[in-house]
Amino acid sequence: AQSVTQPDIHITVSEGASLELRCNYSYGATPYLFWYVQSPGQGLQLLLKYFSGDTLVQGIKGFEAEFKRSQSSFNLRKPSVHWSDAAEYFCAVAPMDSSYKLIFGSGTRLLVRP
Amino acid sequence: EAGVAQSPRYKIIEKRQSVAFWCNPISGHATLYWYQQILGQGPKLLIQFQNNGVVDDSQLPKDRFSAERLKGVDSTLKIQPAKLEDSAVYLCASSFPQGGWNTGELFFGEGSRLTVL
């Protein structure tokens, strides 16, 4: 069955520390991969996406993600977290067909300590 | 450019009552999605429209949920009768895939929060 797993429900980091949020997927073939962020009371915003090519993808707000085919993973990273990064982060996948369907993981809530 | 508009932002109803949510996508976007986001979970796709046709409604509880997009622009999601477990945020999103996902980003509205008592 197709699925997206975000194993960490909550993560707490200190401001200025590095961050890595995990995402694993289970699909018949490599899907398109996305990370979205949801701030309190706001809609989801796209951080970055991977379709093909370079496996290290740069996004907005200083985020990057690395696609590892052998591990079926697409982990999100940031070298130095800011207090404004506190939010919920969702990994999502879309099959490489014409359905344009986006399937989300359960999310990881990021808390930032001052 | 105006974003995806949703209304109402908040709605509180008693169980067995009905409720309707409205979504106006970004102008020119052919694909419209309704997602249900229960507290502590990721968004779950309820229904996907391409213009005014349904692409996927496999996870829509059709005994109580209905959705339409009559003119291929705005859309309405209705729940009748509501159950306690329908308490969630209902997110609308739109996109305009130009031959593929290369530019097919989904743009989300702020959501409509439903509380069923």
HADDOCK unambig.tbl for C-alpha pairs under 7 A between the chains (distance, minus, plus):
assign (segid A and resid 41 and name CA) (segid B and resid 110 and name CA) 6.99 0.50 0.50
assign (segid A and resid 42 and name CA) (segid B and resid 110 and name CA) 4.97 0.50 0.50
assign (segid A and resid 43 and name CA) (segid B and resid 108 and name CA) 5.53 0.50 0.50
assign (segid A and resid 43 and name CA) (segid B and resid 109 and name CA) 5.36 0.50 0.50
assign (segid A and resid 43 and name CA) (segid B and resid 110 and name CA) 4.11 0.50 0.50
assign (segid A and resid 43 and name CA) (segid B and resid 111 and name CA) 6.51 0.50 0.50
assign (segid A and resid 44 and name CA) (segid B and resid 108 and name CA) 5.71 0.50 0.50
assign (segid A and resid 98 and name CA) (segid B and resid 100 and name CA) 6.88 0.50 0.50
assign (segid A and resid 104 and name CA) (segid B and resid 42 and name CA) 5.71 0.50 0.50
assign (segid A and resid 104 and name CA) (segid B and resid 43 and name CA) 6.07 0.50 0.50
assign (segid A and resid 105 and name CA) (segid B and resid 42 and name CA) 5.52 0.50 0.50
assign (segid A and resid 106 and name CA) (segid B and resid 41 and name CA) 4.77 0.50 0.50
assign (segid A and resid 106 and name CA) (segid B and resid 42 and name CA) 4.08 0.50 0.50
assign (segid A and resid 107 and name CA) (segid B and resid 41 and name CA) 6.67 0.50 0.50
assign (segid A and resid 107 and name CA) (segid B and resid 42 and name CA) 5.73 0.50 0.50
